[in-house]
Amino acid sequence: MSVGEVKTALDEARHLLDQGRTTIESIGASLDEVAGTMLPTMHDSRREEAEKARRAVSEAIREVTLTLRVITAAQESADEFRRALG
């Protein structure tokens, strides 16, 4: 694989990561909306189902945050490597 081909592959990977970020951010916005409605409504409920739902939403929000961090790290690494290639 030539340096030019590597640069092209890195550019395509960055583009795909941008698309992934957009999708994950949309999911995060939807989760925030759900949490904003659901959590205050169920805050006093001690039912097992309510606790499971609260936990699931919290875990999903955490995963969105972690996924966005991974995407950012991957993009930064790819950008650094691309700069090193010239």
C-alpha positions in Angstrom: 0.0 0.0 0.0 1.4 3.4 -1.0 1.5 6.4 1.2 -1.1 8.0 -1.0 -3.4 5.0 -0.5 -2.9 5.1 3.3 -3.8 8.8 3.3 -6.9 8.1 1.3 -7.9 5.2 3.6 -7.4 7.5 6.6 -9.5 10.2 5.0 -12.3 7.7 4.4 -12.0 6.4 8.0 -12.3 10.0 9.3 -15.4 10.5 7.2 -17.0 7.3 8.5 -16.2 8.2 12.1 -17.9 11.6 11.5 -21.0 9.7 10.3 -20.8 7.5 13.3 -20.5 10.5 15.6 -23.6 12.1 14.1 -25.6 8.9 14.6 -24.4 8.5 18.2 -25.0 12.1 19.0 -28.6 11.7 17.7 -29.1 8.7 19.9 -27.7 10.6 22.9 -30.1 13.5 22.2 -33.0 11.0 22.2 -31.8 9.4 25.4 -31.6 12.8 27.0 -35.2 13.5 26.0 -36.4 10.2 27.3 -34.5 10.6 30.6 -35.8 14.2 31.0 -39.4 12.8 30.8 -39.0 9.4 32.4 -36.7 10.0 35.3 -38.8 12.7 37.0 -42.0 10.8 36.5 -40.6 7.6 38.1 -38.3 9.1 40.7 -40.5 8.0 43.7 -41.3 4.5 42.3 -39.7 1.6 44.2 -41.0 -1.0 41.7 -38.3 -3.3 40.3 -39.3 -2.4 36.8 -38.8 1.3 37.4 -35.4 0.7 38.9 -34.4 -1.4 35.9 -35.6 1.3 33.5 -33.7 4.0 35.4 -30.6 1.9 35.4 -30.9 1.0 31.7 -31.3 4.7 30.6 -28.3 5.7 32.8 -26.2 2.9 31.3 -27.2 3.8 27.8 -26.3 7.5 28.4 -22.9 6.3 29.8 -22.3 4.1 26.7 -23.1 7.0 24.4 -20.5 9.2 26.2 -17.9 6.5 26.1 -18.5 5.8 22.4 -18.1 9.5 21.6 -14.8 9.5 23.5 -13.6 6.5 21.5 -14.5 8.1 18.2 -12.7 11.3 19.2 -9.6 9.3 20.2 -9.7 7.4 16.9 -10.0 10.5 14.9 -7.2 12.2 16.8 -4.9 9.2 16.3 -5.7 9.0 12.6 -5.1 12.8 12.2 -1.8 12.5 13.9 -0.7 9.6 11.7 -1.9 11.4 8.6 0.2 14.5 9.6 3.2 12.3 10.2 2.8 10.9 6.6 3.1 14.4 5.2 
